[in-house]
Amino acid sequence: MVVAGGFVAWVADKLGRTLGKKRLTLFGLRPRHTATMITVLTGMFIPFITIVFVAMVSSDVREWIAERDKLKNQVGQLTSQRNNLLNSNSGLQTTNLGLKKENDNLDKRLAIQSQHIAEQKAQVDKLTAQTKTLIAQTKTLQGNLKLAENRLSAAKSDLAQAEKAKGIAQRELDSTNKQLAETKQSFFELKRQSDELEKQYGELLTENSRLLNANKKLSTDNLALAKTNEDLRKSIENNNSALELTSLQLDQAKTDLAAALNQFNALSKTLVNDFGVSRYQPLMLQVGDELARINVPAHSSAETVQALFENLVQQSRQFAVFKGAKAHPETGPTAASFFPGVDDQGHILNETAAKAKIIANSINQADNTALIATSFANSFVGEWVPISVKPSGNPLVYRQDQKIAEVMVNGSDQEAAVVQRIQEFLRTAVRPKALKDNMIPISGQEDQFAQVPLTEMLQAAHQIMSAGKPMKLAAVAGADTRAADPLLIHLRVR
């Protein structure tokens, strides 16, 4: 507009000069007035053309021309809003100062809360570790539950066999009763024969005395009666021999009768007890199931081994009670106790001698020894548990961080596939390798030598997946481990 105004002034001046020189007239006006009117009209026309041209070129100018009043009102409103916003800004600045102070207080409180959160996090980590332990124990208990279900099925099968065995035992019991009746009859018959033989023996003694007196009286006829006397002497000796044989037979019959009675009573109690327990109670321990184990250091004295042996029996007793064992009037006040075993004839061995033999095999050894307590027989809930103890060598198998087994795992697979591969590695490689290296498993338990926390397994899986390529996964010993020790495993990725 400034440039257009200058141009218009220049054109109007030149036009005025031209019209003034030509002295033109219009509408009867004087030439000077005509020149002034034409100059004014030209000056008005040129800005009009300029405004129209600018309006045609610029949409903003058109908007300003068409909506000037509206824009003016909007400017007023915006100015009012600006003033209000300025006022609000002042209030907000005041509020901001207050919030800043409150923010400082909140920072202090946040520091305190951060400390509390750190403490809570430590507790959470601790609880997480405990949760992992409980998860592992839950898996172990689930395995035990599955094993118990399998054993229950086996027990049901055994129950059916026990029913058959019961019938056989009943027939044997009837046979034993019959034999007992026959033995009693034989005993009474032998006693009657013994009484008769004793009576005959008395008569023979009397006759012998009489004959001796007659022999004295007939001493003068000794030569004639020598043969008769010798015959009588042989007859007395034969009678004495028969009497002694009869007495021995009588004693043997009494002994056999007492043994038969004891065997009958024991068999009756055993049949009644076994029938009740095996028919109505679940199987809690099988033959050879481990109860406890304890390590005997090398070069241990007899007193040390004795104390460790008693500790082993105590641990076994506690485990048996946990399983459901109970004390029995015929076996003593405890639910489980050391049982030395039986010989080839079925006689119970001497407990003191068997215990002394185990201790003697464990003292002053060049290397560590493990005492392992197991169940001597199948035991049902509510029964007394016989404990069998066996010493075993306990050498050092793994050093700390020693590699047990190794496998290649593809890091480009999905997480589930990687975790499954790690679990398969632990089950099919680590456990057989530990058994091959003479680690002593716990009889009656599954999934041994392959226990790794789930968090460590997931961490190893993430390390492998982050590499995105095949990586070596090694299972290493977490500590120095002997044959009878629990095998602590850590996973290493490289």
MARDOKE-695136 format. One record per residue (C-alpha): residue in one letter; x, y, z. Coordinates in Angstrom, 2 decimals, decimal comma. Layout:
MARDOKE-695136
  residuo       px       py       pz
        a        X        Y        Z
...
end
This chain:
MARDOKE-695136
  residuo       px       py       pz
        m     0,00     0,00     0,00
        v     2,92     2,37     0,72
        v     4,47     1,68    -2,68
        a     1,06     2,09    -4,39
        g     0,50     5,40    -2,61
        g     3,85     6,75    -3,82
        f     3,10     5,59    -7,36
        v    -0,37     7,19    -7,28
        a     1,08    10,49    -6,02
        w     3,58    10,51    -8,86
        v     0,92     9,67   -11,53
        a    -1,52    12,23   -10,14
        d     1,13    14,92   -10,13
        k     2,12    14,16   -13,71
        l    -1,52    13,94   -14,83
        g    -2,30    17,23   -13,13
        r     0,59    18,91   -14,86
        t    -0,48    17,48   -18,23
        l    -4,12    18,57   -17,76
        g    -3,02    21,94   -16,50
        k    -0,90    22,55   -19,54
        k    -3,68    21,49   -21,89
        r    -6,17    23,58   -19,93
        l    -9,02    21,15   -20,41
        t   -12,52    21,88   -19,05
        l   -15,18    19,43   -17,81
        f   -18,74    20,07   -16,80
        g   -18,18    23,79   -17,38
        l   -15,51    23,99   -14,69
        r   -12,46    26,09   -15,00
        p    -9,35    24,29   -16,30
        r    -7,62    24,41   -12,93
        h   -10,63    22,96   -11,13
        t   -11,07    20,39   -13,93
        a    -7,45    19,31   -13,50
        t    -7,92    19,07    -9,71
        m   -11,11    16,95   -10,06
        i    -9,46    14,59   -12,56
        t    -6,41    14,28   -10,32
        v    -8,57    13,50    -7,28
        l   -10,67    10,94    -9,17
        t    -7,52     9,31   -10,57
        g    -6,02     9,17    -7,07
        m    -9,23     7,54    -5,77
        f    -9,47     5,08    -8,68
        i    -5,91     3,85    -8,46
        p    -6,13     2,77    -4,72
        f    -9,49     1,17    -5,52
        i    -7,89    -0,86    -8,30
        t    -4,98    -1,68    -6,00
        i    -7,32    -2,89    -3,22
        v    -9,32    -4,98    -5,70
        f    -6,13    -6,48    -7,12
        v    -4,74    -7,26    -3,67
        a    -8,08    -8,77    -2,65
        m    -8,07   -10,94    -5,74
        v    -4,52   -12,14    -5,01
        s    -4,71   -12,56    -1,18
        s    -7,42   -14,54     0,61
        d    -6,42   -12,86     3,88
        v    -7,25    -9,43     2,41
        r   -10,58   -10,70     1,17
        e   -11,32   -12,10     4,60
        w   -10,30    -8,81     6,22
        i   -12,55    -6,82     3,87
        a   -15,52    -9,19     4,25
        e   -15,25    -9,92     7,99
        r   -13,55    -6,85     9,37
        d   -16,10    -6,19    12,12
        k   -16,17    -9,83    13,10
        l   -12,38    -9,94    13,24
        k   -12,41    -6,76    15,29
        n   -14,80    -8,39    17,76
        q   -12,61   -11,50    17,82
        v    -9,57    -9,33    18,49
        g   -11,46    -7,79    21,41
        q   -12,45   -11,19    22,69
        l    -8,90   -12,53    22,24
        t    -7,55    -9,45    24,04
        s    -9,97   -10,13    26,89
        q    -9,00   -13,78    26,92
        r    -5,34   -12,76    26,90
        n    -5,93   -10,55    29,90
        n    -7,77   -13,39    31,63
        l    -4,96   -15,77    30,75
        l    -2,42   -13,29    32,11
        n    -4,41   -13,14    35,34
        s    -4,70   -16,92    35,35
        n    -0,96   -17,12    34,65
        s    -0,28   -14,97    37,69
        g    -2,47   -17,27    39,78
        l    -0,85   -20,29    38,26
        q     2,61   -18,90    38,99
        t     1,53   -18,49    42,62
        t     0,11   -21,98    42,55
        n     3,32   -23,17    40,86
        l     5,39   -21,76    43,71
        g     3,17   -23,60    46,17
        l     3,38   -26,75    44,09
        k     7,14   -26,36    43,88
        k     7,36   -26,25    47,65
        e     5,00   -29,20    47,83
        n     7,13   -30,91    45,15
        d    10,22   -30,41    47,33
        n     8,33   -31,98    50,22
        l     7,21   -34,76    47,92
        d    10,86   -35,29    46,83
        k    11,82   -35,75    50,45
        r     8,89   -38,06    51,00
        l     9,79   -39,82    47,72
        a    13,33   -40,42    48,99
        i    11,88   -41,91    52,17
        q     9,40   -43,95    50,13
        s    12,23   -45,05    47,81
        q    14,11   -46,34    50,81
        h    10,96   -48,13    52,00
        i    10,44   -49,47    48,47
        a    14,03   -50,74    48,41
        e    13,43   -52,51    51,70
        q    10,12   -53,88    50,40
        k    11,89   -54,96    47,20
        a    14,47   -56,83    49,25
        q    11,63   -58,52    51,11
        v     9,91   -59,25    47,77
        d    13,15   -60,75    46,41
        k    13,40   -62,86    49,54
        l     9,77   -63,94    49,21
        t    10,39   -64,58    45,49
        a    13,28   -66,88    46,36
        q    11,08   -68,61    48,92
        t     8,33   -68,86    46,30
        k    10,75   -70,44    43,86
        t    11,80   -72,90    46,55
        l     8,14   -73,67    47,27
        i     7,52   -74,11    43,50
        a    10,40   -76,60    43,34
        q     9,07   -78,36    46,44
        t     5,58   -78,32    44,90
        k     6,96   -80,00    41,79
        t     8,72   -82,53    44,00
        l     5,49   -83,12    45,96
        q     3,57   -83,44    42,69
        g     6,09   -86,04    41,58
        n     5,71   -87,78    44,94
        l     1,92   -87,59    44,53
        k     2,15   -89,18    41,10
        l     4,47   -91,82    42,50
        a     2,02   -92,37    45,36
        e    -0,80   -92,81    42,85
        n     1,27   -95,38    40,99
        r     2,06   -97,08    44,26
        l    -1,64   -96,99    45,15
        s    -2,41   -98,83    41,92
        a     0,33  -101,30    42,75
        a    -1,06  -101,58    46,28
        k    -4,49  -102,38    44,89
        s    -2,91  -105,10    42,81
        d    -1,01  -106,28    45,89
        l    -4,30  -106,20    47,80
        a    -5,82  -108,63    45,35
        q    -2,78  -110,84    45,72
        a    -3,04  -110,42    49,49
        e    -6,64  -111,67    49,31
        k    -5,33  -114,78    47,58
        a    -2,49  -115,00    50,07
        k    -5,03  -114,67    52,87
        g    -6,84  -117,78    51,63
        i    -3,54  -119,62    51,37
        a    -2,54  -118,37    54,85
        q    -5,92  -119,47    56,21
        r    -5,39  -122,94    54,78
        e    -1,88  -122,98    56,24
        l    -3,33  -121,83    59,58
        d    -5,86  -124,67    59,47
        s    -3,02  -127,06    58,63
        t    -0,97  -125,62    61,50
        n    -3,93  -126,06    63,88
        k    -4,29  -129,62    62,68
        q    -0,57  -130,23    63,17
        l    -0,83  -128,59    66,60
        a    -3,69  -130,91    67,54
        e    -1,70  -133,88    66,27
        t     1,36  -132,64    68,19
        k    -0,72  -132,29    71,37
        q    -2,07  -135,82    70,85
        s     1,46  -137,10    70,25
        f     2,59  -135,23    73,35
        f    -0,10  -136,85    75,49
        e     0,69  -140,23    73,95
        l     4,40  -139,73    74,65
        k     3,60  -138,62    78,18
        r     1,50  -141,72    78,71
        q     4,29  -143,86    77,32
        s     6,77  -142,01    79,53
        d     4,62  -142,66    82,59
        e     4,39  -146,32    81,65
        l     8,16  -146,46    81,05
        e     8,80  -144,75    84,38
        k     6,51  -147,28    86,02
        q     8,32  -150,08    84,23
        y    11,63  -148,49    85,21
        g    10,54  -148,52    88,86
        e     9,45  -152,11    88,59
        l    12,74  -152,93    86,90
        l    14,66  -151,17    89,66
        t    12,72  -153,14    92,23
        e    13,31  -156,32    90,32
        n    16,97  -155,38    89,94
        s    17,29  -154,86    93,68
        r    15,59  -158,15    94,33
        l    17,84  -159,89    91,85
        l    20,92  -158,27    93,38
        n    19,83  -159,51    96,80
        a    19,21  -162,93    95,34
        n    22,63  -162,71    93,67
        k    24,22  -162,05    97,06
        k    22,36  -164,87    98,65
        l    23,37  -167,19    95,83
        s    27,01  -166,15    95,86
        t    27,93  -169,73    96,60
        d    26,24  -170,68    93,32
        n    28,06  -167,84    91,45
        l    29,57  -170,02    88,81
        a    26,24  -171,66    88,04
        l    24,31  -168,49    88,07
        a    26,97  -166,28    86,30
        k    25,26  -166,61    82,98
        t    21,88  -165,72    84,49
        n    23,38  -162,68    86,26
        e    24,95  -161,44    83,02
        d    21,65  -161,77    81,23
        l    19,91  -159,86    83,98
        r    22,60  -157,13    83,85
        k    22,17  -156,73    80,08
        s    18,41  -156,62    80,53
        i    18,78  -153,83    83,12
        e    21,11  -151,88    80,81
        n    18,72  -152,28    77,92
        n    15,85  -151,06    80,11
        n    17,94  -148,08    81,25
        s    18,79  -147,21    77,63
        a    15,15  -147,45    76,61
        l    14,18  -145,26    79,57
        e    16,77  -142,60    78,65
        l    15,67  -142,66    74,99
        t    12,06  -142,27    76,06
        s    13,03  -139,33    78,33
        l    14,87  -137,64    75,47
        q    11,90  -138,15    73,18
        l     9,64  -136,67    75,85
        d    11,88  -133,54    76,19
        q    12,02  -133,13    72,41
        a     8,26  -133,43    72,20
        k     7,88  -130,75    74,89
        t    10,32  -128,46    73,01
        d     8,56  -129,04    69,68
        l     5,22  -128,33    71,34
        a     6,45  -125,03    72,83
        a     7,98  -123,99    69,49
        a     4,77  -124,88    67,67
        l     2,72  -122,83    70,15
        n     5,04  -119,82    69,80
        q     5,01  -120,11    66,03
        f     1,23  -120,42    66,04
        n     0,80  -117,31    68,24
        a     3,27  -115,26    66,19
        l     1,70  -116,42    62,93
        s    -1,78  -115,53    64,18
        k    -0,74  -112,03    65,29
        t     1,18  -111,44    62,08
        l    -1,70  -112,58    59,89
        v    -4,23  -110,44    61,77
        n    -1,97  -107,35    61,74
        d    -0,87  -107,72    58,10
        f    -4,43  -108,38    56,96
        g    -5,80  -105,27    58,69
        v    -3,01  -102,92    57,61
        s    -2,58  -104,08    54,02
        r    -6,34  -104,12    53,42
        y    -7,28  -100,71    54,84
        q    -4,09   -98,52    54,88
        p    -2,06   -97,05    51,96
        l     1,55   -98,05    51,32
        m     3,88   -95,36    52,70
        l     7,33   -96,93    52,12
        q     8,56   -99,67    49,82
        v    11,49  -101,97    50,39
        g    14,70   -99,95    49,93
        d    13,09   -96,47    50,02
        e    15,59   -94,04    51,53
        l    14,76   -92,41    54,86
        a    17,88   -90,32    55,54
        r    21,61   -90,15    54,88
        i    24,55   -88,66    56,74
        n    28,21   -88,03    55,92
        v    30,98   -89,48    58,11
        p    34,21   -87,47    57,73
        a    37,47   -89,28    57,05
        h    39,48   -90,56    60,04
        s    36,45   -90,29    62,37
        s    36,68   -91,92    65,78
        a    34,31   -94,59    67,08
        e    32,58   -92,02    69,33
        t    31,99   -89,70    66,38
        v    30,59   -92,48    64,19
        q    28,42   -93,67    67,09
        a    26,94   -90,15    67,48
        l    26,39   -89,81    63,72
        f    24,73   -93,25    63,63
        e    22,29   -92,24    66,39
        n    21,61   -88,95    64,57
        l    20,88   -90,89    61,35
        v    18,40   -93,15    63,16
        q    16,73   -90,09    64,71
        q    16,37   -88,39    61,30
        s    14,97   -91,62    59,82
        r    12,47   -91,88    62,67
        q    11,27   -88,31    62,07
        f    10,87   -88,98    58,33
        a     8,91   -92,18    59,04
        v     6,57   -90,30    61,41
        f     6,10   -87,65    58,68
        k     5,10   -90,44    56,27
        g     2,55   -91,83    58,75
        a     4,42   -94,47    60,78
        k     3,37   -95,16    64,36
        a     4,79   -97,08    67,31
        h     3,60  -100,65    67,93
        p     3,36  -102,36    71,35
        e     5,43  -105,34    70,13
        t     8,24  -103,21    68,57
        g     8,79  -100,58    71,24
        p     7,87   -96,93    71,97
        t     9,21   -95,47    68,67
        a     7,62   -95,43    65,22
        a    10,87   -96,63    63,59
        s    14,07   -98,20    64,86
        f    17,22   -99,92    63,66
        f    16,58  -103,46    62,39
        p    19,71  -105,62    61,87
        g    18,05  -107,97    59,37
        v    17,68  -111,76    59,21
        d    19,98  -114,61    58,24
        d    19,39  -117,26    55,57
        q    17,26  -119,31    57,97
        g    14,96  -116,34    58,72
        h    16,33  -115,73    62,24
        i    16,73  -112,11    63,39
        l    20,42  -111,13    63,71
        n    21,94  -109,67    66,84
        e    21,24  -105,92    66,89
        t    24,30  -104,98    68,95
        a    26,66  -107,00    66,75
        a    25,16  -105,61    63,52
        k    25,41  -102,04    64,79
        a    29,00  -102,56    65,94
        k    29,90  -103,98    62,51
        i    28,50  -100,90    60,70
        i    30,40   -98,54    63,03
        a    33,60  -100,57    62,66
        n    33,36  -100,28    58,85
        s    33,08   -96,48    59,10
        i    35,81   -95,47    61,59
        n    39,33   -94,35    60,64
        q    38,57   -94,50    56,90
        a    40,93   -92,73    54,48
        d    37,98   -90,97    52,77
        n    34,50   -89,87    53,75
        t    31,78   -92,48    54,23
        a    28,03   -92,09    53,80
        l    25,61   -93,90    56,09
        i    22,32   -94,41    54,24
        a    19,15   -95,49    56,06
        t    16,45   -97,30    54,07
        s    13,20   -99,15    54,75
        f    13,89  -102,85    55,36
        a    10,38  -103,91    54,28
        n     7,17  -102,61    52,74
        s     5,41  -100,47    55,36
        f     1,84   -99,25    55,43
        v     0,45   -96,16    57,19
        g     0,14   -96,83    60,91
        e     2,87   -99,48    60,99
        w     6,29   -99,52    62,65
        v     9,13   -99,05    60,15
        p    12,27  -101,25    60,36
        i    15,39   -99,19    59,51
        s    18,28  -100,76    57,60
        v    21,62   -98,89    57,61
        k    24,32   -99,42    55,02
        p    27,72   -97,65    54,78
        s    28,85   -96,50    51,36
        g    31,92   -94,72    50,01
        n    31,45   -90,94    49,71
        p    34,32   -89,64    47,54
        l    34,51   -86,16    46,00
        v    32,81   -86,31    42,56
        y    32,66   -82,66    41,37
        r    34,64   -79,54    42,15
        q    32,90   -76,16    42,28
        d    32,17   -74,80    38,75
        q    33,23   -78,13    37,20
        k    31,31   -78,85    33,98
        i    28,93   -81,80    34,20
        a    27,37   -81,73    30,74
        e    27,02   -79,37    27,74
        v    24,60   -78,88    24,85
        m    24,02   -76,50    21,89
        v    20,76   -74,47    22,06
        n    19,43   -72,45    19,10
        g    18,85   -68,83    20,20
        s    16,58   -68,05    17,23
        d    13,81   -70,34    18,53
        q    10,83   -69,19    20,58
        e    11,14   -68,89    24,35
        a     8,96   -71,94    25,01
        a    11,12   -74,07    22,69
        v    14,34   -72,83    24,33
        v    13,03   -73,54    27,85
        q    11,83   -76,99    26,74
        r    15,26   -77,68    25,27
        i    16,92   -76,70    28,58
        q    14,56   -78,95    30,56
        e    15,21   -81,84    28,17
        f    18,97   -81,26    28,54
        l    18,71   -81,45    32,34
        r    16,58   -84,61    32,18
        t    18,36   -86,56    29,45
        a    21,97   -85,40    29,82
        v    22,71   -84,08    33,32
        r    20,95   -86,80    35,33
        p    22,47   -89,78    33,42
        k    25,90   -88,12    33,57
        a    25,61   -87,68    37,37
        l    24,65   -91,34    37,75
        k    27,54   -92,35    35,50
        d    29,92   -90,31    37,69
        n    28,81   -92,44    40,70
        m    26,54   -89,91    42,38
        i    24,33   -91,84    44,85
        p    20,61   -91,28    44,05
        i    17,90   -91,18    46,70
        s    15,92   -94,39    46,39
        g    12,18   -93,77    46,06
        q    12,50   -90,25    44,61
        e    12,40   -89,04    41,00
        d    13,89   -86,07    39,07
        q    17,20   -86,05    40,96
        f    20,46   -84,32    39,91
        a    18,48   -81,97    37,61
        q    16,97   -79,41    39,98
        v    17,52   -75,82    38,71
        p    15,48   -72,78    39,89
        l    12,97   -71,60    37,31
        t    14,39   -68,04    37,39
        e    17,89   -69,27    36,53
        m    16,44   -71,41    33,73
        l    14,54   -68,40    32,30
        q    17,62   -66,18    32,65
        a    19,71   -68,67    30,66
        a    16,94   -68,86    28,03
        h    16,91   -65,04    27,69
        q    20,70   -64,93    27,32
        i    20,55   -67,51    24,54
        m    17,63   -65,75    22,80
        s    19,34   -62,34    23,04
        a    22,30   -63,78    21,10
        g    19,93   -64,95    18,35
        k    22,22   -67,79    17,31
        p    23,23   -71,27    18,55
        m    24,91   -71,01    21,96
        k    26,58   -73,54    24,26
        l    24,71   -74,24    27,51
        a    26,73   -75,95    30,25
        a    25,56   -77,37    33,57
        v    28,23   -76,84    36,26
        a    28,46   -77,87    39,91
        g    27,50   -75,09    42,31
        a    29,85   -76,35    45,05
        d    32,27   -79,15    45,90
        t    30,02   -82,21    45,79
        r    30,53   -85,72    47,14
        a    28,71   -88,82    45,96
        a    26,02   -88,67    48,66
        d    25,63   -84,86    48,69
        p    22,73   -83,00    47,01
        l    23,86   -81,89    43,54
        l    23,53   -78,08    43,20
        i    23,53   -77,13    39,50
        h    24,12   -73,72    37,83
        l    23,67   -72,95    34,13
        r    26,38   -71,18    32,09
        v    25,87   -69,75    28,57
        r    28,81   -69,14    26,24
end
